[in-house]
Amino acid sequence: MDARLTSLLDYFRATSAGRPLAVAFSGGVDSSLVLWAASTALGERAVGVTVRSEFICAFERERAKRLAVFLARQTGAQVLVRNISVLAEAGLRANTAERCYQCKALVLAEVRAAALEALGPGPALAEGTNADDDPARPGRRAVAEAGAYSPLAACGIDKAGVRELARLIGLPNADDPSNSCLATRVPEGHELTYKRLTAIEALERAALEMGLVDLRARLAPGADGTEDGVRLLVRPAQLLLAQSLAARLAQRARFIGFAHFDLGERT
């Protein structure tokens, strides 16, 4: 076995110390590797918890479902699903610099609540921060405050290492492009609303159906707060394809309700 996998399994055995453990499981490659390792090391004492909210697009929800089925077959992992409303929180709707911290804290609180119901008192928490992730990210503060473990970071496994190990153990999302929540598409300080988030998701889905991949639809808020525009950012390798689809994309954007549309490169 790869020495990094051995290190990860040993980490869970050592830190769990007989306690049950819940993994915050999004379906991304980082949390998938963490849940695989936790379930392999701890068996039924480990569960995954997927927390769904308005910030999570349908594609990510479906990917989490597929990965949960895969991990259940491979390791016997159980994945619990919890639904929350982030838009019910005024602080999150305001979309301040604290948004990621507030969201992560809310998600980890829900993971803990699910773990208490499923596993009983005193569960440990783990999540998918890796060794490349910026320690200054607001979400890291929420992880520390929740007392959650970050096994990948603790074992020195970086993003490239995560993907290498995911391929080694056969995770089907090993080479999936990274993604971020829908809230990241709205500039800080502009209100997060259901209308804005669903419009962004609808345009991204349309672009994917046209053959584009690894893209982001960035909101360009109107001065009056109602006439939003949008900019679709694509990787340089797909810019020519995107330009050939520009008229169709602009038509779809107008149909969705955006006042204007343009294209840009995602670096």
Residue frames relative to the residue before (quaternion, step in Angstrom):
aa qw qx qy qz dx dy dz
M 1.0000 0.0000 0.0000 0.0000 0.00 0.00 0.00
D 0.5880 -0.5748 0.4415 0.3591 3.56 -1.12 0.73
A 0.5472 -0.6522 0.4174 0.3178 3.58 -0.91 0.94
R 0.6303 0.5339 -0.3469 0.4443 3.60 1.07 -0.63
L 0.6371 0.5052 -0.3309 0.4790 3.58 1.05 -0.69
T 0.6214 0.5331 -0.3353 0.4661 3.57 1.01 -0.81
S 0.6482 0.5213 -0.3107 0.4599 3.56 0.98 -0.89
L 0.6621 0.5121 -0.3014 0.4566 3.58 0.97 -0.86
L 0.6615 0.4949 -0.3048 0.4739 3.58 0.93 -0.85
D 0.6503 0.5083 -0.3112 0.4710 3.57 0.99 -0.86
Y 0.6010 0.5654 -0.3553 0.4392 3.58 1.06 -0.73
F 0.6798 0.4836 -0.2999 0.4627 3.58 0.85 -0.90
R 0.6533 0.5121 -0.3271 0.4516 3.58 0.93 -0.84
A 0.6944 0.4822 -0.2778 0.4562 3.57 1.00 -0.83
T 0.7362 0.4306 -0.2511 0.4578 3.59 0.82 -0.94
S 0.6162 0.5547 -0.3625 0.4257 3.59 1.07 -0.58
A 0.0250 -0.8502 0.5238 0.0472 3.58 0.99 -0.88
G 0.7700 -0.3756 0.1877 0.4803 3.55 0.90 0.92
R 0.5722 0.5915 -0.3886 0.4145 3.59 1.24 -0.20
P 0.4916 -0.5999 0.5162 0.3633 3.59 -1.18 0.43
L 0.1741 -0.8011 0.5694 0.0604 3.57 -1.17 0.55
A 0.1623 -0.7709 0.6106 0.0808 3.56 -1.06 0.83
V 0.2235 -0.7689 0.5897 0.1057 3.56 -0.94 0.95
A 0.3780 -0.6780 0.5818 0.2429 3.58 -0.93 0.93
F 0.0347 -0.8542 0.5138 -0.0713 3.55 -0.19 1.35
S 0.1472 -0.8207 0.5504 0.0424 3.56 -0.47 1.25
G 0.5069 -0.6153 0.4443 0.4087 3.57 1.16 -0.58
G 0.5036 0.6151 -0.4303 0.4276 3.58 1.32 0.01
V 0.6857 -0.5165 0.3158 0.4041 3.56 -1.23 0.38
D 0.6260 0.5484 -0.3524 0.4279 3.63 0.98 -0.73
S 0.7387 0.4054 -0.2464 0.4788 3.58 0.67 -1.06
S 0.5797 0.5673 -0.3797 0.4448 3.61 1.16 -0.46
L 0.6538 0.4940 -0.3085 0.4831 3.58 0.98 -0.84
V 0.6399 0.5235 -0.3268 0.4579 3.58 0.97 -0.81
L 0.6837 0.4726 -0.2969 0.4702 3.60 0.87 -0.89
W 0.6007 0.5455 -0.3589 0.4612 3.60 1.02 -0.71
A 0.6958 0.4736 -0.2776 0.4630 3.58 0.83 -0.99
A 0.6528 0.5156 -0.3214 0.4525 3.60 0.93 -0.87
S 0.6880 0.4762 -0.2830 0.4689 3.57 0.90 -0.90
T 0.6373 0.5225 -0.3233 0.4650 3.58 1.03 -0.75
A 0.7221 0.4486 -0.2468 0.4652 3.56 0.95 -0.90
L 0.8232 0.2971 -0.1012 0.4730 3.56 0.88 -0.96
G 0.3611 -0.7545 0.4844 0.2562 3.59 1.21 -0.22
E 0.8526 -0.1415 0.1072 0.4915 3.57 -0.97 -0.87
R 0.5585 0.6020 -0.3993 0.4079 3.59 1.23 -0.15
A 0.7005 0.4036 -0.2647 0.5257 3.61 1.26 -0.14
V 0.0033 -0.7691 0.6390 0.0092 3.55 -1.09 0.77
G 0.3482 -0.6815 0.5889 0.2598 3.53 -1.30 0.31
V 0.1257 -0.7681 0.6216 0.0882 3.56 -1.17 0.57
T 0.1435 -0.7706 0.6185 0.0559 3.55 -0.72 1.15
V 0.1408 -0.7865 0.5994 0.0484 3.56 -0.76 1.11
R 0.1513 -0.8027 0.5747 0.0500 3.57 -0.60 1.19
S 0.0618 0.7764 -0.6250 0.0527 3.54 -1.11 0.74
E 0.7103 -0.4383 0.3331 0.4387 3.56 -1.33 -0.03
F 0.6024 0.5717 -0.3565 0.4279 3.61 1.22 -0.31
I 0.6795 0.4915 -0.2782 0.4683 3.59 1.22 -0.41
C 0.3522 -0.7623 0.5036 0.2034 3.58 -0.62 1.12
A 0.6858 -0.4991 0.3445 0.4023 3.56 -1.28 0.40
F 0.6120 0.5563 -0.3547 0.4361 3.59 1.01 -0.76
E 0.6822 0.4789 -0.2923 0.4688 3.59 0.90 -0.91
R 0.6243 0.5272 -0.3473 0.4601 3.60 1.02 -0.69
E 0.6692 0.4906 -0.2983 0.4718 3.57 0.97 -0.86
R 0.6349 0.5227 -0.3390 0.4569 3.58 0.98 -0.75
A 0.6353 0.5256 -0.3295 0.4600 3.59 0.98 -0.83
K 0.6280 0.5302 -0.3340 0.4615 3.61 1.02 -0.78
R 0.6725 0.5017 -0.3027 0.4522 3.58 0.87 -0.97
L 0.6802 0.4852 -0.2951 0.4636 3.56 0.91 -0.88
A 0.6070 0.5457 -0.3572 0.4540 3.58 1.06 -0.67
V 0.6469 0.5055 -0.3147 0.4764 3.60 0.98 -0.83
F 0.6480 0.5238 -0.3155 0.4541 3.58 0.93 -0.91
L 0.7080 0.4628 -0.2734 0.4581 3.58 0.79 -1.01
A 0.5921 0.5555 -0.3653 0.4554 3.58 1.11 -0.61
R 0.6813 0.4781 -0.2870 0.4742 3.57 1.00 -0.83
Q 0.7135 0.4755 -0.2592 0.4445 3.57 0.97 -0.88
T 0.8405 0.1624 -0.0278 0.5161 3.58 0.85 -0.96
G 0.4883 -0.6506 0.4416 0.3785 3.59 1.24 -0.28
A 0.3361 0.7759 -0.4810 0.2315 3.58 1.28 0.20
Q 0.2425 -0.7355 0.6154 0.1467 3.55 -1.07 0.82
V 0.1036 -0.7897 0.6030 0.0453 3.58 -0.90 0.93
L 0.2121 -0.7661 0.5999 0.0908 3.53 -0.79 1.11
V 0.2251 -0.7723 0.5814 0.1220 3.58 -1.09 0.70
R 0.0354 -0.7816 0.6227 -0.0080 3.56 -0.89 1.00
N 0.2199 -0.7680 0.5902 0.1163 3.58 -1.06 0.79
I 0.0053 -0.7805 0.6248 -0.0199 3.54 -0.96 0.94
S 0.3213 -0.7113 0.5805 0.2321 3.57 -1.29 0.28
V 0.2385 -0.7791 0.5663 0.1238 3.55 -0.40 1.24
L 0.6462 0.5349 -0.3253 0.4365 3.58 1.11 -0.62
A 0.5520 0.5784 -0.4011 0.4471 3.57 1.27 -0.06
E 0.6455 0.5019 -0.3079 0.4864 3.58 1.29 -0.27
A 0.4235 -0.7351 0.4695 0.2445 3.58 -0.51 1.20
G 0.6444 0.5418 -0.3248 0.4310 3.58 0.99 -0.79
L 0.6733 0.4720 -0.2958 0.4862 3.57 1.05 -0.70
R 0.6209 0.5394 -0.3464 0.4511 3.59 0.98 -0.77
A 0.6433 0.5557 -0.3254 0.4141 3.59 1.03 -0.75
N 0.2617 -0.8249 0.4767 0.1544 3.58 1.29 -0.30
T 0.2310 0.7807 -0.5379 0.2188 3.55 0.81 1.05
A 0.7203 -0.4064 0.3308 0.4545 3.56 -1.33 -0.12
E 0.6514 0.5185 -0.3023 0.4641 3.59 1.26 -0.35
R 0.3750 0.7757 -0.4637 0.2066 3.61 1.25 -0.08
C 0.6894 0.4805 -0.3038 0.4490 3.60 0.77 -0.95
Y 0.6306 0.5233 -0.3314 0.4676 3.57 1.01 -0.77
Q 0.6804 0.4942 -0.2947 0.4538 3.58 0.83 -0.99
C 0.6646 0.5054 -0.3043 0.4586 3.58 0.95 -0.87
K 0.6620 0.5052 -0.3101 0.4587 3.59 0.89 -0.94
A 0.6391 0.5221 -0.3263 0.4609 3.58 0.99 -0.82
L 0.6515 0.5139 -0.3081 0.4653 3.58 0.99 -0.86
V 0.6617 0.5080 -0.3033 0.4605 3.58 0.93 -0.91
L 0.6907 0.4760 -0.2943 0.4580 3.60 0.83 -0.92
A 0.6001 0.5386 -0.3590 0.4701 3.59 1.10 -0.59
E 0.6622 0.4899 -0.3035 0.4790 3.59 1.03 -0.78
V 0.6081 0.5357 -0.3483 0.4710 3.60 1.07 -0.70
R 0.6578 0.5041 -0.3118 0.4647 3.57 0.94 -0.89
A 0.6485 0.5199 -0.3236 0.4521 3.60 0.93 -0.86
A 0.6551 0.4991 -0.3116 0.4740 3.59 0.97 -0.85
A 0.6516 0.5236 -0.3126 0.4511 3.57 0.99 -0.84
L 0.6319 0.5315 -0.3335 0.4549 3.58 0.99 -0.78
E 0.6646 0.5014 -0.3012 0.4648 3.57 0.98 -0.84
A 0.7565 0.4182 -0.2133 0.4552 3.56 0.89 -0.98
L 0.8129 0.3087 -0.1127 0.4809 3.57 0.96 -0.89
G 0.5227 -0.6245 0.4293 0.3905 3.57 1.20 -0.36
P 0.7610 -0.4224 0.2470 0.4261 3.58 -1.29 0.01
G 0.8372 0.3164 -0.2010 0.3983 3.51 -1.31 0.50
P 0.3123 0.7661 -0.5289 0.1893 3.65 0.99 0.51
A 0.3926 -0.6581 0.5847 0.2662 3.53 -1.25 0.56
L 0.2697 -0.7462 0.5848 0.1688 3.58 -1.24 0.47
A 0.0402 -0.7744 0.6307 0.0302 3.57 -1.16 0.67
E 0.0524 -0.7923 0.6077 0.0172 3.56 -1.18 0.60
G 0.6461 -0.6481 0.3195 0.2457 3.52 -1.33 0.38
T 0.2740 0.7576 -0.5484 0.2242 3.63 1.08 0.45
N 0.1727 -0.7958 0.5715 0.1015 3.59 -0.87 0.92
A 0.7281 -0.4816 0.2810 0.3987 3.57 -1.30 0.25
D 0.6446 0.5149 -0.3280 0.4602 3.62 1.19 -0.30
D 0.5558 0.6405 -0.3940 0.3544 3.59 1.16 -0.45
D 0.5468 -0.6526 0.4316 0.2981 3.54 -0.97 0.98
P 0.4258 -0.7184 0.4846 0.2604 3.63 -0.67 1.03
A 0.6548 0.5277 -0.3111 0.4427 3.59 1.21 -0.48
R 0.4228 0.7024 -0.4829 0.3077 3.61 1.20 -0.04
P 0.5655 -0.6404 0.3930 0.3400 3.60 -0.89 0.91
G 0.6229 0.5698 -0.3435 0.4114 3.57 1.03 -0.72
R 0.5840 0.5914 -0.3777 0.4081 3.58 1.14 -0.56
R 0.6085 0.5508 -0.3497 0.4518 3.57 1.11 -0.65
A 0.6477 0.5107 -0.3150 0.4696 3.57 1.00 -0.82
V 0.6158 0.5424 -0.3397 0.4595 3.59 1.05 -0.75
A 0.6693 0.4978 -0.2965 0.4651 3.56 0.92 -0.95
E 0.6748 0.5019 -0.2998 0.4505 3.58 0.91 -0.90
A 0.6749 0.4785 -0.2896 0.4813 3.59 1.12 -0.64
G 0.4055 -0.7209 0.4677 0.3117 3.57 1.25 -0.26
A 0.3766 0.7432 -0.4711 0.2897 3.57 1.19 0.55
Y 0.4344 -0.6770 0.5340 0.2607 3.54 -1.21 0.63
S 0.1676 -0.7356 0.6450 0.1216 3.54 -1.28 0.58
P 0.1910 -0.8573 0.4627 0.1203 3.60 0.37 1.21
L 0.6407 0.5303 -0.3451 0.4350 3.60 0.95 -0.80
A 0.6676 0.4830 -0.2962 0.4830 3.57 0.91 -0.92
A 0.6592 0.5253 -0.3130 0.4377 3.59 0.93 -0.89
C 0.7261 0.4065 -0.2297 0.5048 3.58 1.10 -0.70
G 0.5048 -0.6904 0.4006 0.3288 3.59 1.27 0.16
I 0.4292 0.6956 -0.4698 0.3336 3.59 1.13 0.56
D 0.2181 -0.8068 0.5409 0.0947 3.57 -0.49 1.22
K 0.7605 -0.3903 0.2515 0.4539 3.56 -1.32 0.05
A 0.6611 0.4923 -0.3173 0.4690 3.59 0.90 -0.89
G 0.6495 0.5235 -0.3111 0.4553 3.57 1.02 -0.81
V 0.6007 0.5563 -0.3506 0.4547 3.56 1.05 -0.76
R 0.6979 0.4648 -0.2829 0.4656 3.59 0.83 -0.95
E 0.6165 0.5365 -0.3495 0.4582 3.60 1.03 -0.70
L 0.6937 0.4668 -0.2741 0.4751 3.57 0.88 -0.93
A 0.6146 0.5427 -0.3473 0.4551 3.58 1.06 -0.71
R 0.6427 0.4951 -0.3233 0.4871 3.61 1.02 -0.75
L 0.6422 0.5564 -0.3236 0.4162 3.56 0.95 -0.89
I 0.7609 0.3508 -0.2018 0.5072 3.59 0.94 -0.85
G 0.5567 -0.6771 0.3488 0.3315 3.56 1.32 0.16
L 0.2837 0.7578 -0.5428 0.2249 3.61 1.08 0.55
P 0.4425 -0.7346 0.4436 0.2603 3.64 -0.72 0.99
N 0.6908 0.4491 -0.2888 0.4876 3.62 1.21 -0.26
A 0.2721 0.8204 -0.4777 0.1573 3.59 1.27 0.22
D 0.7996 0.2629 -0.1277 0.5246 3.60 0.98 -0.79
D 0.3419 0.7366 -0.5129 0.2784 3.58 1.19 0.37
P 0.5206 -0.6071 0.4820 0.3578 3.61 -1.06 0.64
S 0.5104 -0.6196 0.4867 0.3445 3.55 -1.11 0.64
N 0.1260 -0.7845 0.6033 0.0685 3.54 -1.18 0.55
S 0.2041 -0.7493 0.6130 0.1455 3.54 -1.27 0.23
C 0.6479 -0.5516 0.3479 0.3936 3.55 -1.18 0.43
L 0.6704 -0.5284 0.3499 0.3860 3.56 -1.24 0.47
A 0.5829 0.6053 -0.3772 0.3893 3.59 1.10 -0.60
T 0.6129 0.5700 -0.3561 0.4156 3.60 1.11 -0.57
R 0.6053 0.5696 -0.3563 0.4269 3.61 1.22 -0.26
V 0.6756 0.4584 -0.2816 0.5042 3.60 1.26 -0.24
P 0.4753 -0.6937 0.4480 0.3036 3.63 -0.67 1.00
E 0.6079 -0.5777 0.4134 0.3546 3.52 -1.09 0.81
G 0.7741 0.3349 -0.2674 0.4659 3.54 -1.03 0.86
H 0.6573 0.4488 -0.3126 0.5184 3.58 1.26 -0.19
E 0.5561 -0.6762 0.3738 0.3062 3.53 -0.79 1.07
L 0.3384 -0.7031 0.5918 0.2024 3.52 -1.13 0.79
T 0.0353 0.7995 -0.5956 0.0694 3.57 -0.64 1.14
Y 0.6394 -0.5208 0.4008 0.3991 3.54 -1.24 0.44
K 0.6329 0.5458 -0.3313 0.4379 3.59 0.98 -0.85
R 0.6844 0.4815 -0.2929 0.4625 3.59 0.85 -0.93
L 0.6863 0.4938 -0.2980 0.4430 3.59 0.82 -0.94
T 0.6831 0.4722 -0.3004 0.4692 3.61 0.92 -0.81
A 0.6182 0.5315 -0.3494 0.4617 3.60 1.09 -0.62
I 0.6359 0.5175 -0.3205 0.4744 3.58 0.99 -0.83
E 0.6683 0.4986 -0.3047 0.4603 3.57 0.86 -0.93
A 0.6471 0.5325 -0.3261 0.4375 3.60 0.94 -0.84
L 0.6722 0.4765 -0.3082 0.4755 3.61 0.95 -0.81
E 0.6431 0.5095 -0.3380 0.4610 3.61 0.92 -0.78
R 0.6442 0.5137 -0.3260 0.4635 3.59 0.96 -0.81
A 0.6435 0.5183 -0.3255 0.4597 3.60 0.96 -0.82
A 0.6558 0.5092 -0.3098 0.4634 3.58 0.98 -0.87
L 0.6375 0.5171 -0.3261 0.4689 3.59 1.00 -0.77
E 0.6579 0.5140 -0.3074 0.4566 3.58 0.99 -0.82
M 0.6583 0.4911 -0.3018 0.4842 3.58 1.23 -0.47
G 0.6657 -0.5432 0.2905 0.4212 3.61 1.26 0.05
L 0.5307 0.6043 -0.4246 0.4157 3.58 1.24 0.04
V 0.1220 -0.7881 0.6000 0.0635 3.58 -1.17 0.58
D 0.8412 0.2092 -0.1308 0.4812 3.56 -1.34 0.28
L 0.3873 0.7278 -0.4544 0.3374 3.54 0.75 1.13
R 0.1732 -0.7521 0.6220 0.1321 3.53 -1.36 0.19
A 0.2208 -0.7378 0.6211 0.1453 3.57 -1.05 0.81
R 0.1336 -0.8167 0.5601 0.0379 3.58 -0.37 1.24
L 0.4134 -0.7134 0.5136 0.2373 3.54 -0.81 1.03
A 0.1334 -0.7417 0.6514 0.0880 3.54 -1.13 0.78
P 0.2346 -0.8344 0.4773 0.1443 3.60 0.19 1.26
G 0.4610 -0.6737 0.5098 0.2714 3.54 -1.06 0.81
A 0.6429 -0.5563 0.3661 0.3782 3.55 -1.17 0.57
D 0.7304 0.4104 -0.2401 0.4902 3.59 1.06 -0.69
G 0.5523 -0.6517 0.3745 0.3605 3.57 1.30 0.12
T 0.7033 0.4508 -0.2758 0.4754 3.60 1.23 -0.01
E 0.7492 0.3815 -0.2149 0.4970 3.60 0.91 -0.84
D 0.0267 -0.8356 0.5482 -0.0235 3.56 0.34 1.25
G 0.2050 -0.7195 0.6454 0.1542 3.50 -1.24 0.65
V 0.2392 -0.7685 0.5745 0.1485 3.56 -1.30 0.00
R 0.1546 -0.7576 0.6268 0.0963 3.54 -1.17 0.67
L 0.2280 -0.7758 0.5763 0.1185 3.56 -0.72 1.06
L 0.1558 -0.7984 0.5798 0.0463 3.55 -0.64 1.18
V 0.0267 -0.7979 0.6015 -0.0288 3.58 -0.79 1.07
R 0.6066 -0.5485 0.4284 0.3842 3.54 -1.26 0.42
P 0.6395 -0.5576 0.3581 0.3897 3.63 -1.06 0.68
A 0.6405 0.5475 -0.3296 0.4259 3.60 1.00 -0.78
Q 0.7446 0.3720 -0.2184 0.5094 3.60 1.16 -0.43
L 0.3886 0.7538 -0.4705 0.2437 3.58 1.22 0.08
L 0.6448 0.5158 -0.3374 0.4520 3.62 0.93 -0.80
L 0.6412 0.5047 -0.3266 0.4770 3.58 0.96 -0.79
A 0.6531 0.5149 -0.3186 0.4548 3.57 0.91 -0.88
Q 0.6500 0.5155 -0.3206 0.4571 3.58 0.98 -0.82
S 0.6464 0.5106 -0.3239 0.4653 3.59 1.05 -0.70
L 0.7091 0.4223 -0.2419 0.5102 3.58 1.24 -0.50
A 0.3638 0.7954 -0.4482 0.1848 3.58 1.30 -0.12
A 0.6616 0.5094 -0.3253 0.4438 3.59 0.88 -0.86
R 0.6661 0.4922 -0.3021 0.4720 3.59 0.96 -0.87
L 0.6539 0.5153 -0.3088 0.4600 3.56 1.00 -0.85
A 0.6500 0.5105 -0.3163 0.4656 3.57 0.98 -0.83
Q 0.6317 0.5270 -0.3276 0.4647 3.58 1.01 -0.80
R 0.6643 0.4906 -0.3053 0.4742 3.58 0.96 -0.88
A 0.6336 0.5373 -0.3346 0.4449 3.58 0.97 -0.81
R 0.6555 0.4962 -0.3113 0.4767 3.59 0.97 -0.83
F 0.6343 0.5323 -0.3284 0.4544 3.58 1.00 -0.82
I 0.6533 0.5123 -0.3042 0.4671 3.57 1.03 -0.82
G 0.6111 -0.5860 0.3379 0.4111 3.56 1.15 -0.58
F 0.4763 0.6611 -0.4523 0.3627 3.60 1.23 0.18
A 0.4814 -0.6953 0.4623 0.2666 3.55 -0.97 0.89
H 0.7948 -0.0443 0.0206 0.6049 3.60 1.09 -0.58
F 0.2020 -0.7777 0.5923 0.0598 3.53 -1.29 0.54
D 0.1360 0.7661 -0.6276 0.0251 3.55 -1.17 0.62
L 0.4389 -0.6899 0.5211 0.2448 3.54 -1.35 0.27
G 0.0230 0.7859 -0.6179 -0.0030 3.54 -1.22 0.48
E 0.5345 -0.6129 0.4742 0.3374 3.56 -1.33 0.19
R 0.2613 -0.7312 0.6108 0.1551 3.52 -1.08 0.81
T 0.1871 -0.8152 0.5408 0.0899 3.59 -0.51 1.14
